[in-house]
Amino acid sequence: MALEDRPREKCVRLGLQGLSNTELIAILLGTGSREESAVSLAARLLLTAKNDLYHLGKMSREDLQSIKGIGEAKATRIVAAIELGKRRQSAPIPVKKSVTCSRDAYQLIRSELSELPREEFWVLLLSRSNRLMEKVKISQGGVSGTITDIRIILQSAFSKLASAMILCHNHPSGNLKPSEADLKITKKIRDAAKLMDIAVLDHIIVGDEAYLSFADENIL
């Protein structure tokens, strides 16, 4: 089999959606035998399961091991994958938190930034409905500052298809007053994000037990 047609290499190139059921099972099997490839063994396994994934899911480890070429290790990997699929299907869908005010944003980032001995810069990436998509750490510095790369911030937002973001950083000194550098970097990020149709909704400065919101202070 040509290298680019092997299931693992094909998965890297096309993604899981580009693989057939046989190729996906071949990845689980890992290897074939001297007589046949993993893809051929996977095809034979599917044929035993009547080419039906539901029927395959009902097969026990013993059923799988009765197929020539499938030993205990291969059978265990397959039943483990099937069990994971069942558990995911029954798992509750997590409800993403919605950000409606500066207090919501502060509560989301508080555990990451409060009481740190050094300054860090984070971003909260939000969906169009202002639900949290991801918290991203951008940089880490010293006691009095950290370097913030606008390109990394925009790349993070763009890669997640975020519609909005909230900037967050801490002041280890406990002084919540924004510095001139804080004001300048906020404006630069806001203007750059605007070009990509991404809104900067706020900038939160976190202290030990309190915070300051640029939006609340009308300095955004």
N, C-alpha and C positions, 0 to 999 in steps of 0.2 A: 504494500500500500504506500502510495506517495506520501511524503511527510505532511504536506498541507491537507491531505485527506484523512489523516488520523484524527480520531474524535477529540482528543485534548487540544491539539493544534487548531483544529477547526473551531472548537469552542472559543479559543482565544481570539480567532479571526472574525467569527460571525456572531458570537454570543450563544447562550444556551438555546435561544429560540430558533437558531439556525440548524440545530441537530435533530435527527430523527429519534424516535423512541429507542431504536436499536443502538444508536450511537451513545445515547445517554446511559443506557444500561452497560454498555461496553466500558464507559468511564468508571462506573461503579465496580465492575469486575476487575479492572486494572490490567490484567493480562489474560492471554488465552492459554494455549498449550503448544506443544511441539507440532501437533497435527492441525491446529486451527487458530485463527486470530481471535482477539477479544470480541471483535465485531461479529465474526461468524458464530462464536459461542453465544453471544447476546441474541442473535437472530434465532438460534435454535431454542434458546430459553423462551423467547417470546412465542415461538411456534408451539411449544409445550403449553404455554398459557393461552393458547387459542388467539394469539395476537390481540389480547384484551388486557389492558392495564388493570382493570378491576379484578379480573381473574388472577392476575399476577399478585395483586395485593392480598389475595386470600391464601396464597401458597405459604406453607410453613417453611422453616429452615430445613426440616427433614425432606420436604417435597423438593426443595431446590437442590439439596445434596444428592438426590437420587438421579439428577441429570449428570451425565458424564462430563467431566471437566470442571464441575462446580464443587469445590470442597467446603470445609467449614468456614474458612476465612471469607471466601466470596459470598457464600450464603448469608453469613452474618452481616456483611456490608449491605446487601440488598434489603434484608428485613429491617435493618436499622434505618435505611433511607425511607422505606415505606412507612415505618413508625413515625419518623419525623414529619412526613407529609400529613399523616393522620392528626398528629398533635397540633401542627400549624393550622389545619382546617378547623379545629375545635377551639383554638386559642382566641380570646377576645381581642377585638381590634382596638389598639390603644387610642385614646382620645387625646389629640394634641392640644396643648394649652393655648388659649387665645390671649393676646395682649391688647388690653383696652385702655391702659393708662400707664404712667411711669411706675407706679407701685407694682404692677404686674411684671414689668421688665426687671425691676430691682429684685423681686422675689425669685425670678428665674436665674439671675446671675449672681445672687448674693453668696451662695455657697462656694462659688469659684473665686470670688475676688475679695471678700471681706477678710480682714486680719492677716493679709499676706505681708511678708517683710520686703517684698519687691513689687515693682509696678508691672502690671500685665494689661494687654489690650485684647478685648474679645468683641465678637459681633454676634448678635442674635439675628438669624435669617428668618424672615417671615413670608408666609404665603399671601395670596391676594386678599384672603379673609383675615389677615393678621394672626394666623396660627403659627406657632413656633415650628420651624422646619429643622433647624439645627443650631447648636451653639458652637462657635468656632473660635479657637484661640489663635490670635494673629501674631502676637509677639510677647516677649518677656524681657524686662530690663533690670535696672537697679532700683535703688531706693527713690531716686528723684526723677526717673523718666524711663521711657522705652521707645524704641524706634518703630514707627508705624508705616508700613509699606502699603500705599493705596492700591497698587496693582494686585497684591495678595488678597486684599479685602474684596476688590471687584471680581477677581477670579473665583473666590469662594462663593460669592453671591450668584455669579453667572453660571457656575457649574451646577448649582442646586436649583436654578431657575427661580430664584427668590424674587418676589415683587417688592419687598421692602426690607429694611434692616434697622437695627438699633445698635449704635456704637456703645461700648462699655469699657471703662478702665477704672483702676483704683488709685487712690492716693494713700500710700502707707502712712503718711504723716497724720492723716485724719482730717486735714484741711480740705474742705470740699470745694473751695473757690477754684474755678477753672483758670489755668494759666493762659498767657497769651498764645503759647504753643498749642494748647488744647483748642482754643478758639480757631486758630488758623488751620489746623489739621481737620477739624470738623467741617469747615467751609470747603476745603479742598475735596474731601471725600463726598460731601453733599453735591457739589457741582459736577464731579466726575461721575457719580452714580446717576445723576439726572440725565446724562447723555445716553445712558443705557436703560432709561425708563425704570430705574430702581429708586424708590423713595427712602431717604434717611429720615426716620420718624422722630428720633431722639438720640441724645448722647447722655448716658448715665455715668456719673462719677460716684464710685462706691467708697465709703469710709468704713470704719469699724462697725458702727451700729446705725449709720444713716447714709443718705445718698442725696445727690443733686441731679436734677433733670434739666437739661438745656431747654426742652420744650416747655416745661412748667415755668421756667425763668424767662421765657421769650428771648433766648439768645441763640436759638438754632438758626 
